[in-house]
Amino acid sequence: MNMLCYQCEQTAKGGGCSTMGICGKQPEAANLQDYIVDNLKELSFYVDKITQIDNCCGSGLDCGYIKQSVVQALFTTVTNVNFDVKRLQQINNSLVDLRKQVKLVYSELASRKGLTPEEPEVPAGSAVSITERKELYNEDIVSLQEILVYGLKGAAAYADHARILNQEDDEVYKFFFSALSLLTRKNPSIDELLTACLKCGEINLRVMELLDAGNNQTYGNQEPTRVRVTPVKGKAILVSGHDLKDLEELLKQTEEKGVNVYTHGEMLTCNAYPGLKKYSHLVGNYGGAWQDQAREFAEFPGAILMTTNCIQNPGTYSDRIFTCGLVAWPGVRHISDRNFQPVIDAALKEPGFTEDGEEKYIIIGFGHNAVLSVADKVVEAVKAGNIRHFFLVGGCDGAKSGRNYYTEFAQKVPEDCVILTLACGKYRFNKLDFGDIGGIPRLLDMGQCNDAYSAIKVAAALAEVFNTDVNSLPLSMILSWYEQKAVVILLTLLHLGIKNIKLGPSLPVFITPNVLNVLVDKFRIAPISTPDEDLKSILGKAALN
C-alpha cells in the first residue's frame, strides 16, 4: 500500500512520504485520514446547502453533533495525533453514515422548497489523494487547496480545545462547512481559494480569541511564574500535549495520592495559570519539545499521559504511557472518560525520582494580560531608546536539521532587544539566561502555539500607543513551522496584513513556486538564511553591536 503525505515540515527527502510517514504513520492510516477529509468535504457540502435554505438545527438534524464531528475529525488528521487504524476506520465509517443522513435531509428539504437538489461536482471517493487531484486540477490549485485544508485542520484543533471549555461561535462552524464545500468544486479559481485561505486566517483569529477566553476565564490569566525544570523526589506522572482540562482533572485525581505531576512540551504554560498552579503537586516541567520524547520518556521513572497531538512511537515505555482525547497509538491504553486511575496506578508501580535534582528554574507566563499590565514601562523603554527592537522567535520545533538556527539567532539578538517566544520552538533557547532591560526580561515566554493570539494582542496594543500599524513597529517575526496549526497561524498573520515574516527551517513542499511568488509579492514572506544575515537585514549594519 502506498501513500503520499507532505503536510508537515519533515517529509521524506523534502518531497512527501510515500511508503511510511517520517512521523511513524503507516500507509493504511494515512489513506484513512485522506478518506476522512474527503468525506468531510461532501458532508459539509450538504450542510452548507441546508444552511442556505433553512438552518442546520431547523432541519431536524443534531447540529451540535455535526459540528463536533467535523471539528474532531479534522483535528484527528493533524500530524502526530491519531496513528490507530481501528479508530480511524470507526471515525471514517461514522462520517459516511452521517454524510448519507445529511444528504437525505437536504434532498427532502430542497424538494419541499421546490428546489432541485444539487450534488457536489467532486463527490467523496472520486479525487481523494493528492495524486488524484493533481490529475483533475493544475498544481497551483492543488497547492491552495492543501493550504486551505491544513489551515482548517489547525483551526479545528484550536476550536476543539475552545469547545471543551464551552467557548463556541456558530460563524466558525459555518466557515468550516463553506470552506470544505468549496473543496468539492471542480473548477475553483485561484482567487477564490486564496480568499478562502485568508478567510481561514481571519476565522482562526476568532477561534484563538475563544480559546484564550476559555483558558483565562477557567484558570485565570497567565502570570509570570518561576517553574522548576529539574526533578523532585517522589512518584511521578508526566503530562504532554496541549489540553488544560485534562491536566486539571488529573491534578484533582492525584491530590494527596503521593504523586508529583510534571508538564512536558507545550504543557509548560500550564504552570502559569493560577487555577492550575494552585495544586502543590504540580511541581514543574520535565524535558523539552516533542521530538525528544523517545529519549526523555524512556528515562522518565513514572507514567506518561498524552493529551493531544505530538505522540511518537512509544517503544520501550508502551506499558506506562496512556492517551486521552483524540490522540491514539496502536496498543496504547486509551482513557476516554477522564478517569485517570490507571495512570495513577501505573505511576505508583514505577520507582519515581529517588532524589531531588539540582534546583533550576525558568520564568514563563507572559501572556497578553501580563505584558500589557506593564505596557507603560515597555513604551517608556522604547521611547528612551533602551529597547531597540522586538523579535518574535517561536513556532514549532522538530528533529530535522537546521533548527539550531533559532538557538543561534536568539543568542545573537543584541542586548538592547527583547525576544518574545511561544510554542515548543522556544525549547531551543528558553533555558538560557538573557537578562533584562530595566527590569523587563529580555525573553518573554507567551505560552503555547495558540497563544499567538497574545502576541497579536500585544502588537496591536503597541501599534495603537505609537499611533502606527503593526508593520511599522520595531517588531520582526522569525517563525518555525512543523504542522498544520503553524499553517493556520501563518494564515492569521497574513490575514492581518503582517509582512516581512521570515519562515523556516524550510518552506512547505505543498506551496508551489507560483503560489510562493504571490505570498512574496503580497506579504514579502521570506525563508530564513543565517542568523547574522537575517539580523543584518532587519537591524542594519549595527545588528551585531
C-alpha positions in Angstrom: 0.0 0.0 0.0 1.3 3.4 -1.0 0.7 6.9 0.4 1.5 10.5 -0.2 1.7 12.9 2.6 3.5 16.2 2.6 1.6 18.2 5.2 4.4 18.6 7.8 7.9 20.1 7.6 9.8 16.8 7.9 8.5 15.0 4.8 10.8 12.4 3.4 13.6 13.8 1.2 11.6 17.1 1.1 9.1 15.8 -1.3 6.5 13.8 0.6 6.3 10.5 2.5 5.3 7.7 0.1 5.9 4.4 1.9 5.7 5.4 5.6 5.4 8.7 7.4 8.6 10.1 9.0 6.2 10.6 11.9 5.6 6.8 12.1 2.3 6.9 10.2 1.5 3.8 8.3 0.1 3.9 4.7 -3.3 2.5 5.8 -3.6 5.2 8.5 -2.5 7.9 6.0 -5.1 6.8 3.4 -7.9 6.6 6.0 -7.1 10.1 7.1 -7.4 11.2 3.4 -10.8 9.5 3.2 -11.9 11.2 6.4 -11.1 14.6 4.9 -12.8 13.6 1.7 -16.0 12.6 3.4 -15.9 15.8 5.4 -15.9 17.8 2.2 -19.1 16.1 0.9 -20.8 16.1 4.3 -20.1 19.9 4.5 -21.4 20.4 1.0 -24.8 19.2 2.1 -24.7 21.0 5.5 -23.8 24.2 3.7 -26.7 23.8 1.3 -29.1 23.2 4.2 -28.0 26.4 6.0 -28.6 28.4 2.7 -32.2 27.1 2.6 -33.1 26.9 6.3 -30.6 26.4 9.1 -29.0 23.2 10.3 -30.9 22.9 13.5 -34.2 23.8 11.9 -33.8 20.9 9.6 -34.2 18.4 12.4 -30.5 17.4 12.4 -28.4 17.2 15.6 -26.3 20.3 14.7 -24.2 20.1 17.8 -23.2 16.5 16.9 -22.4 17.5 13.3 -20.3 20.5 14.4 -18.3 18.4 16.9 -17.9 15.6 14.5 -16.4 17.9 11.8 -14.0 19.7 14.1 -12.8 16.5 15.8 -12.4 14.6 12.5 -10.3 17.4 11.2 -8.2 17.5 14.4 -7.7 13.8 14.3 -5.9 14.1 11.0 -3.4 16.6 12.2 0.2 15.3 12.3 1.1 13.2 15.4 -2.5 12.8 16.7 -4.0 9.5 15.7 -2.0 6.5 14.4 -4.6 3.9 15.3 -6.1 2.3 12.1 -9.1 0.9 14.0 -10.1 4.2 15.5 -9.6 6.0 12.2 -11.8 3.4 10.5 -14.5 3.9 13.1 -14.3 7.7 12.5 -14.5 7.3 8.8 -17.4 4.9 8.9 -19.4 7.3 11.2 -18.7 10.2 8.8 -20.0 8.0 5.9 -23.2 7.3 7.8 -23.6 11.0 8.8 -22.9 12.1 5.3 -25.7 9.9 4.0 -28.1 11.1 6.6 -27.4 14.8 5.9 -27.7 14.2 2.2 -31.1 12.7 2.6 -32.3 15.5 4.8 -31.0 18.1 2.3 -32.7 16.3 -0.6 -36.1 16.2 1.2 -35.8 19.8 2.3 -34.9 21.0 -1.2 -37.8 19.1 -2.7 -40.2 20.7 -0.1 -38.9 24.1 -1.1 -39.4 23.4 -4.8 -35.7 23.3 -5.5 -33.7 20.7 -7.4 -31.2 19.1 -5.0 -27.6 19.7 -6.0 -24.7 17.3 -5.9 -21.0 18.1 -5.3 -19.0 18.4 -8.5 -16.3 16.2 -7.0 -18.1 13.7 -4.7 -16.4 11.7 -2.0 -14.2 8.9 -3.3 -13.6 10.4 -6.7 -10.4 12.5 -6.0 -9.2 11.5 -2.6 -5.4 11.6 -2.8 -3.1 14.5 -3.8 -2.1 12.5 -6.8 -5.7 12.1 -8.0 -6.4 15.8 -7.5 -3.4 16.7 -9.5 -4.9 14.9 -12.4 -8.1 17.0 -12.0 -6.6 20.4 -11.3 -3.3 22.3 -12.1 -0.7 22.2 -9.4 -1.3 25.7 -8.2 -5.0 24.9 -7.5 -4.0 21.8 -5.6 -1.4 23.8 -3.6 -4.0 26.3 -2.5 -6.5 23.5 -1.7 -3.8 21.9 0.5 -3.1 25.2 2.3 -6.8 25.6 3.0 -7.2 22.0 4.2 -4.2 22.3 6.5 -5.4 25.7 7.8 -8.8 24.1 8.5 -7.1 21.3 10.4 -5.1 23.7 12.5 -8.2 25.9 13.3 -10.2 22.8 14.1 -7.6 21.8 16.7 -7.9 25.2 18.5 -11.7 25.1 18.1 -11.9 21.7 19.8 -9.9 23.0 22.7 -12.1 26.0 23.0 -15.3 23.9 22.7 -14.1 21.7 25.7 -14.0 25.0 27.7 -17.6 25.9 26.5 -16.4 28.6 24.0 -18.0 28.3 20.6 -19.2 30.6 17.8 -21.6 29.5 15.0 -19.8 31.7 12.5 -16.7 29.5 13.0 -18.6 26.3 12.2 -20.3 28.0 9.2 -16.9 28.7 7.7 -15.7 25.2 8.2 -18.8 23.9 6.2 -18.5 26.5 3.5 -14.7 26.1 3.1 -14.9 22.3 2.9 -17.8 22.6 0.5 -15.6 24.8 -1.7 -13.2 21.9 -2.0 -15.9 19.9 -3.8 -15.8 22.3 -6.7 -14.3 21.0 -10.0 -13.1 24.4 -11.3 -12.4 26.8 -8.4 -10.4 29.8 -9.2 -7.1 30.8 -7.7 -8.6 34.0 -6.4 -11.5 32.0 -4.7 -9.1 29.7 -3.0 -6.6 32.4 -1.9 -9.6 34.4 -0.5 -10.7 31.3 1.4 -7.2 30.7 2.8 -7.1 34.3 4.1 -10.6 33.9 5.5 -9.4 30.8 7.3 -6.8 33.0 8.9 -9.5 35.5 9.9 -11.7 32.8 11.4 -8.7 31.3 13.3 -8.2 34.7 14.9 -11.7 34.4 16.3 -11.0 30.7 17.3 -7.8 31.7 19.2 -9.8 34.5 20.9 -12.4 32.0 22.0 -9.7 29.6 23.3 -7.9 32.5 25.1 -11.1 33.4 26.8 -11.8 29.8 27.7 -8.3 29.4 29.3 -8.3 32.7 31.1 -11.9 32.5 32.4 -11.5 29.0 33.6 -8.0 29.1 35.0 -7.2 32.8 35.5 -4.9 34.9 33.4 -1.3 33.7 33.0 1.0 35.4 35.4 4.8 35.5 35.4 5.9 32.3 37.2 9.2 30.6 38.2 8.9 27.0 37.0 11.2 24.3 38.2 12.8 22.3 35.4 14.6 19.7 37.5 13.2 16.6 39.3 11.6 16.4 42.7 12.0 13.2 44.7 8.9 11.0 44.6 6.5 9.2 42.3 5.7 10.9 39.1 3.3 11.5 36.2 4.3 13.4 33.1 1.6 15.2 31.0 2.3 16.2 27.4 0.2 17.7 24.6 -1.9 20.8 24.9 -5.2 20.3 26.8 -5.6 22.2 30.1 -8.8 20.5 31.0 -7.1 17.0 31.0 -4.4 18.3 33.3 -6.8 19.9 35.7 -8.8 16.6 36.0 -5.6 14.7 36.6 -4.4 17.1 39.2 -7.8 16.8 41.1 -7.5 13.0 41.0 -3.9 12.9 42.2 -4.3 15.2 45.2 -3.0 13.5 48.3 -2.0 10.4 46.3 1.7 10.9 46.8 2.3 11.5 43.1 4.0 14.6 41.6 2.8 15.9 38.3 5.2 17.4 35.7 4.3 19.2 32.4 6.1 18.4 29.2 6.3 20.2 25.8 3.6 22.8 25.3 2.0 22.0 28.6 4.8 24.0 30.2 2.5 27.1 30.0 0.0 25.4 32.4 2.4 26.2 35.3 1.5 29.9 34.8 -2.3 29.6 35.3 -3.5 30.3 38.9 -6.2 27.7 38.6 -3.6 25.0 37.8 -0.5 26.1 39.7 -2.5 26.2 42.9 -2.0 22.4 43.1 1.2 21.9 45.1 1.9 18.6 43.5 2.3 20.3 40.1 6.0 20.5 40.7 7.4 21.7 37.4 8.4 20.9 33.9 10.4 17.9 32.7 12.2 17.7 29.3 11.8 19.7 26.2 10.0 19.7 22.9 8.0 16.8 21.4 10.7 15.4 19.2 12.9 14.4 22.1 10.3 12.3 23.8 11.7 8.9 22.8 14.7 9.6 25.0 13.1 11.7 27.6 10.1 9.4 28.1 12.3 6.3 28.3 14.3 8.0 31.1 11.2 9.3 33.0 10.7 7.0 36.0 6.9 7.2 36.1 3.7 7.2 34.0 3.0 9.4 31.0 -0.2 10.9 29.7 -0.6 12.3 26.1 -3.5 14.7 25.9 -3.4 15.8 22.2 -1.0 15.7 19.3 2.8 15.2 19.5 2.9 11.4 20.3 5.7 9.3 18.8 6.2 5.5 18.8 6.3 4.7 22.5 8.6 1.6 22.1 10.1 0.6 25.4 7.7 2.6 27.6 4.4 1.5 25.9 3.3 -0.2 29.1 3.3 3.1 31.1 2.1 5.7 28.5 -1.6 6.5 28.1 -3.6 8.5 25.7 -6.8 10.6 26.0 -8.9 12.8 23.9 -8.2 12.4 20.1 -4.7 11.1 20.4 -4.1 7.4 19.8 -1.3 4.9 19.1 -2.0 1.2 18.4 -1.7 -0.9 21.5 -1.5 2.1 23.9 -4.2 2.2 26.6 -6.7 5.0 25.9 -8.6 6.9 28.6 -11.9 8.0 27.2 -13.7 9.3 30.2 -11.0 11.3 32.1 -10.9 8.6 34.8 -7.1 8.7 35.2 -6.9 6.0 37.9 -5.0 3.6 35.5 -2.4 6.4 35.0 -2.1 6.9 38.8 -1.8 3.1 39.4 1.0 2.9 36.8 2.8 5.8 38.4 2.7 4.2 41.8 4.2 1.0 40.4 7.2 2.9 38.9 10.2 3.9 41.1 9.7 7.7 40.6 12.7 10.0 41.2 14.8 8.7 44.0 16.3 12.1 44.9 15.9 15.8 44.1 17.8 17.2 41.2 19.8 20.4 41.4 17.3 23.3 41.7 16.9 25.2 38.3 14.1 27.4 37.3 12.9 29.4 34.2 10.3 32.2 34.1 7.2 31.8 32.0 3.7 33.3 31.9 4.0 36.4 29.8 0.5 36.2 28.2 -1.0 39.4 26.8 -2.6 40.4 30.2 0.8 40.2 31.9 2.7 42.1 29.2 0.0 44.8 28.8 -0.1 45.3 32.5 3.4 46.8 32.2 2.9 48.3 28.8 3.7 51.8 30.1 7.2 50.6 31.1 7.7 48.9 27.8 6.7 52.0 25.8 8.9 54.2 28.0 11.9 51.9 27.4 11.3 52.1 23.6 10.9 55.9 23.6 14.1 56.2 25.8 16.0 54.0 23.3 16.6 51.3 25.9 14.7 48.8 23.8 15.6 49.0 20.1 13.6 46.1 18.7 11.3 43.2 19.4 11.8 39.8 17.9 9.0 37.1 18.0 11.1 33.9 17.7 8.7 31.0 18.0 6.7 28.2 16.5 7.1 24.5 16.2 10.2 22.5 17.0 11.2 19.4 15.1 14.0 16.9 14.6 15.1 17.9 11.1 18.4 19.6 10.8 18.5 23.4 10.5 16.6 24.2 13.7 19.8 25.2 15.5 19.3 28.4 13.6 16.8 29.6 16.1 19.1 29.0 19.1 21.9 30.9 17.3 19.5 33.7 16.3 18.2 34.2 19.9 21.8 34.2 21.2 22.9 36.8 18.7 20.0 39.2 19.3 21.6 42.4 20.6 21.2 43.1 24.3 19.0 46.1 23.7 16.4 43.9 22.1 13.6 41.8 23.5 12.7 38.3 22.4 9.0 37.2 22.5 8.6 33.4 22.2 5.8 30.9 22.1 5.1 27.2 21.2 7.6 24.4 21.5 10.2 26.1 19.3 11.2 28.0 22.5 12.9 25.0 23.9 15.8 25.7 21.6 16.7 28.6 23.9 14.3 29.1 26.8 16.7 27.8 29.4 19.4 30.3 28.5 19.9 33.5 30.6 19.1 36.6 28.6 19.0 39.0 31.4 16.7 42.1 31.4 16.3 45.7 30.2 15.5 47.9 33.1 13.6 45.1 34.9 11.9 43.9 31.7 13.0 40.3 31.0 14.7 40.1 27.6 13.0 36.7 27.0 9.2 36.7 27.4 7.6 33.3 27.1 4.0 33.9 25.9 2.8 30.3 26.0 1.5 27.6 23.7 1.2 27.9 19.9 -2.4 29.0 20.2 -1.1 31.9 22.4 0.0 33.5 19.2 -3.2 35.5 20.0 -1.3 37.0 22.9 1.5 38.2 20.6 -1.1 39.7 18.2 -2.9 41.5 21.1 0.4 42.9 22.3 1.5 44.0 18.9 -1.9 45.7 18.2 -1.7 47.5 21.6 1.8 48.8 20.9 0.8 49.9 17.4 -2.1 51.9 19.0 0.2 53.5 21.5 2.7 54.5 18.9 -0.1 55.6 16.5 1.0 53.3 13.7 0.4 49.9 12.3 2.0 46.6 13.2 4.2 46.6 10.2 5.7 49.9 11.2 6.6 48.7 14.7 10.2 47.7 15.7 9.0 44.1 15.6 10.1 41.2 13.4 8.7 37.7 13.3 11.1 34.8 12.9 8.9 31.7 12.8 9.5 28.0 12.6 6.8 25.6 11.4 6.2 21.9 11.6 2.5 21.0 11.2 -1.0 22.3 10.4 -1.5 24.6 13.5 1.5 26.5 12.4 0.0 26.8 8.9 -3.2 28.4 10.2 -1.3 30.8 12.5 0.6 31.9 9.4 -2.7 32.4 7.6 -3.9 34.5 10.5 -0.8 36.7 10.4 -1.3 37.1 6.6 -5.0 38.0 7.1 -3.8 40.8 9.4 -1.6 42.1 6.7 1.6 41.4 8.6 4.6 41.5 6.2 8.3 40.5 6.2 7.8 37.3 8.1 10.9 35.0 8.0 9.9 31.3 7.9 11.9 28.2 8.3 13.7 25.9 8.6 12.4 25.1 5.1 9.5 26.3 3.1 6.4 24.0 2.8 6.6 21.5 0.0 2.9 21.9 -0.7 3.4 25.6 -1.7 4.2 25.7 -5.5 6.6 28.3 -6.9 3.7 30.4 -8.3 1.8 30.4 -5.0 5.0 31.3 -3.2 5.5 34.2 -5.6 2.1 35.5 -4.6 3.0 35.3 -0.9 6.3 37.0 -1.6 4.8 39.8 -3.7 1.8 40.4 -1.5 3.3 39.8 2.0 7.1 39.8 1.4 7.4 36.5 3.2 10.9 35.0 3.0 12.8 32.0 4.1 15.4 32.3 6.9 19.0 32.4 5.8 21.7 32.7 8.6 21.2 34.4 11.9 23.9 37.0 11.0 22.4 37.8 7.6 18.8 38.0 8.9 19.8 40.2 11.8 21.7 42.5 9.5 18.8 42.7 7.1 16.4 43.7 10.0 18.6 45.9 12.1 21.1 47.2 9.5 24.9 47.3 9.9 24.6 47.8 13.7 22.8 44.5 14.0 25.5 42.7 16.0 26.7 45.6 18.1 
